[in-house]
Amino acid sequence: VQLQASGGGLVQAGGSLRLSCAASGRTSNYYMGWFRQAPGKEREFVAAISWSSGSTYYADSVKGRFTISRDSAKNTVYLQMNSLKPEDTVVYYCAAGTYPYGPYYYWGQGTLVTVSS
């Protein structure tokens, strides 16, 4: 499984961004997750989705603001981020694993999201 994340950038506080994670290989049995990591801090779970059922899972810090979704035809998972805050400024990673909260075995490269105040 190979994952390619994209969509990061600079946005003002209160704005929106959509991250994409294009997957190649067999992903139908996996959970697809988004994580984020600030410099010097541990990687933090953001959201996950079951590729087969579409069930979704969110960290409390993003619930109601972020939405994870998938497009099976494009083999792509999205993270729609609304009402962005300066503290959302970190590198975001997508990953594939066997349970929604881990472990995750395959990781894409990070994409940087910067939210200006």
ZADREN-740897 format. One line per 10 residues: number of its first residue (from 1); for each residue x negated, y, z of N, C-alpha, C. Coordinates in steps of 0.001 Angstrom, whole numbers, padded with zeros to 6 digits. Layout:
BEGIN
NUM	X:Y:Z:X:Y:Z:X:Y:Z | ...
//
This chain:
BEGIN
1	-000844:-001184:000000:000000:000000:000000:-000882:001237:000000 | -000584:002131:-000905:-001297:003408:-000944:-000282:004537:-000828 | -000652:005552:-000069:000253:006658:000216:-000418:007973:-000156 | 000346:008855:-000761:-000169:010156:-001184:000785:011232:-000678 | 000315:012001:000294:001133:013068:000868:000877:014384:000151 | 001917:015184:000068:001791:016498:-000564:002889:017411:-000043 | 002790:018692:-000407:003842:019638:-000074:003520:020617:001025 | 002372:020478:001651:002009:021422:002694:001727:022799:002116 | 001652:023782:002989:001381:025144:002547:001617:026139:003652 | 001699:027393:003246:001884:028498:004182:003323:028980:004114
11	003940:029135:005264:005327:029590:005328:005493:030462:006566 | 006423:031395:006502:006688:032238:007666:007561:031499:008668 | 007455:031897:009902:008292:031312:010943:009765:031445:010558 | 010506:030370:010784:011910:030344:010391:012136:029800:009003 | 011073:029640:008243:011173:029153:006883:011221:027638:006800 | 011168:027138:005569:011298:025701:005312:010210:025211:004369 | 009886:023948:004500:008980:023246:003590:009472:021815:003460 | 009178:021208:002327:009467:019791:002160:008178:019059:001818 | 007827:018101:002651:006681:017251:002407:007126:016002:001657 | 006241:015517:000805:006511:014296:000054:005421:013277:000325
21	005807:012009:000306:004854:010910:000460:005177:009886:-000619 | 004353:009864:-001653:004536:008913:-002745:003817:007627:-002406 | 004542:006520:-002488:003996:005221:-002110:003825:004338:-003329 | 002758:003560:-003313:002556:002535:-004329:002322:001217:-003612 | 002740:000135:-004224:002656:-001159:-003581:003990:-001552:-002966 | 003997:-002669:-002271:005234:-003189:-001704:005533:-002517:-000367 | 006536:-001687:-000350:006884:-000938:000859:008263:-001282:001396 | 009000:-002159:000724:010404:-002378:001064:010611:-002930:002464 | 009626:-003583:003028:009781:-004166:004359:009208:-003283:005461 | 008769:-002109:005111:008104:-001247:006069:008985:-000116:006571
31	008582:000423:007695:009046:001718:008143:008041:002747:007623 | 008556:003857:007159:007712:004946:006697:007786:006058:007734 | 006637:006511:008166:006615:007512:009219:005835:008756:008845 | 006192:009831:009521:005418:011067:009455:004840:011341:010828 | 003590:011699:010848:002880:012045:012075:002211:013399:011864 | 001792:014009:012938:001032:015246:012814:-000039:015288:013888 | -001086:016023:013592:-002217:016064:014520:-002870:017430:014476 | -002969:018040:015641:-003674:019307:015785:-005118:019021:016167 | -006025:019927:015850:-007438:019727:016197:-007611:019470:017693 | -008333:018404:018015:-008619:018090:019408:-007484:017430:020166
41	-006392:017144:019459:-005244:016518:020121:-004942:015165:019495 | -004162:014354:020217:-003789:013060:019699:-002749:013204:018590 | -002749:012217:017726:-001751:012190:016661:-000367:012013:017282 | 000595:012758:016779:001935:012787:017355:002947:012253:016345 | 003830:011385:016813:004926:010877:015985:005908:012012:015699 | 006347:012097:014446:007318:013122:014064:008651:012489:013692 | 008620:011555:012750:009858:010936:012276:009525:009643:011542 | 010526:008767:011431:010348:007521:010694:011667:007122:010060 | 011565:006318:009017:012743:005823:008323:012487:004386:007888 | 013517:003564:008019:013437:002204:007518:013650:002227:006010
51	012690:001669:005290:012831:001688:003839:014051:000882:003396 | 014357:-000198:004103:015453:-001066:003684:016815:-000549:004117 | 016954:-000130:005375:018269:000255:005882:018526:001755:005852 | 017463:002550:005825:017624:003995:005893:017790:004538:007293 | 017706:003697:008315:017795:004182:009696:016662:005162:009968 | 016975:006216:010709:015986:007264:010956:015708:007435:012444 | 014535:007954:012736:014061:008134:014097:013290:009459:014141 | 013487:010212:015234:012863:011529:015325:012268:011763:016700 | 011189:012524:016730:010671:013034:017983:011610:014135:018482 | 011733:014260:019781:012624:015278:020355:012230:016679:019897
61	010959:016891:019676:010476:018226:019328:010932:018696:017947 | 011368:017776:017104:011762:018153:015745:013215:017812:015454 | 013882:017140:016373:015260:016707:016147:016141:017924:015899 | 016928:017849:014833:017797:018961:014472:017152:019957:013523 | 015837:019905:013383:015131:020813:012472:014548:020079:011275 | 014065:018864:011492:013431:018081:010441:014347:016940:010023 | 014295:016578:008750:015061:015457:008232:014167:014594:007355 | 014134:013303:007670:013366:012368:006863:014333:011635:005943 | 013900:011398:004711:014741:010703:003739:013833:009943:002784 | 014475:009088:001972:013697:008317:001011:014425:008283:-000317
71	013653:008144:-001378:014180:007972:-002728:013572:006690:-003267 | 014372:005635:-003263:013854:004329:-003663:013409:004313:-005113 | 014109:005028:-005960:013764:005043:-007384:012385:005647:-007617 | 012044:006626:-006791:010750:007282:-006923:009718:006733:-005951 | 010139:005803:-005091:009247:005238:-004078:008581:006346:-003264 | 009394:007296:-002871:008888:008489:-002191:009716:008774:-000947 | 009024:009166:000105:009661:009566:001355:009442:011059:001525 | 010454:011737:002034:010392:013183:002201:010545:013565:003673 | 009977:014701:004007:010221:015306:005317:010624:016748:005070 | 011915:017010:005212:012425:018366:005083:012283:019065:006418
81	011549:020148:006437:011271:020861:007677:011911:022242:007609 | 012858:022495:008488:013554:023771:008551:013263:024458:009876 | 013548:025738:009931:013356:026514:011161:011953:026304:011719 | 010982:026422:010860:009607:026145:011267:009109:027171:012277 | 008302:026676:013185:007728:027493:014263:006210:027502:014133 | 005560:028520:014661:004086:028543:014609:003453:027285:015202 | 004093:026690:016208:003521:025482:016812:003657:024251:015919 | 004356:024385:014796:004408:023298:013816:003189:023318:012903 | 002308:024285:013101:001100:024417:012285:000109:023330:012650 | 000033:022297:011834:-000881:021182:012020:-000997:020443:010699
91	-001840:019414:010678:-001941:018521:009530:-000924:017388:009707 | -000164:017138:008645:000854:016098:008648:000371:014912:007818 | 000651:013706:008337:000266:012468:007681:001484:011585:007485 | 001522:010846:006383:002541:009816:006233:001875:008455:006404 | 002680:007478:006790:002143:006166:007100:003208:005100:006888 | 002768:003852:006778:003672:002712:006637:003350:001691:007711 | 004398:001195:008372:004194:000240:009437:005371:-000684:009610 | 005286:-001568:010597:006297:-002609:010760:007351:-002286:011795 | 007175:-001237:012582:008162:-000783:013546:008221:000741:013485 | 009373:001329:013831:009489:002780:013680:008482:003580:014495
101	008146:003086:015666:007198:003830:016516:005804:003216:016503 | 005566:002313:015579:004247:001737:015410:004207:000255:015713 | 003137:-000395:015368:001930:000184:014780:002087:000491:013283 | 001281:001421:012816:001238:001776:011418:-000101:001341:010838 | -000017:000726:009682:-001198:000091:009114:-001782:000856:007929 | -000955:001594:007239:-001419:002297:006049:-001169:003782:006231 | -002151:004568:005859:-002079:006011:006077:-002433:006758:004802 | -001721:007838:004569:-002078:008744:003497:-003021:009820:004010 | -003516:010621:003107:-004346:011739:003539:-003436:012819:004117 | -003959:013703:004881:-003129:014719:005511:-002802:015864:004577
111	-001736:016561:004924:-001381:017787:004211:-001137:018867:005258 | -001762:020015:005073:-001747:021057:006086:-000527:021948:005941 | 000156:022138:007053:001280:023074:007132:000870:024216:008053 | 000985:025432:007554:000648:026610:008339:001875:027504:008431 | 002305:027776:009661:003475:028614:009893:003009:029908:010545 | 003215:031007:009847:002769:032304:010361:003893:032952:011173 | 003484:033663:012197:004484:034319:013066:004804:035725:012596
//
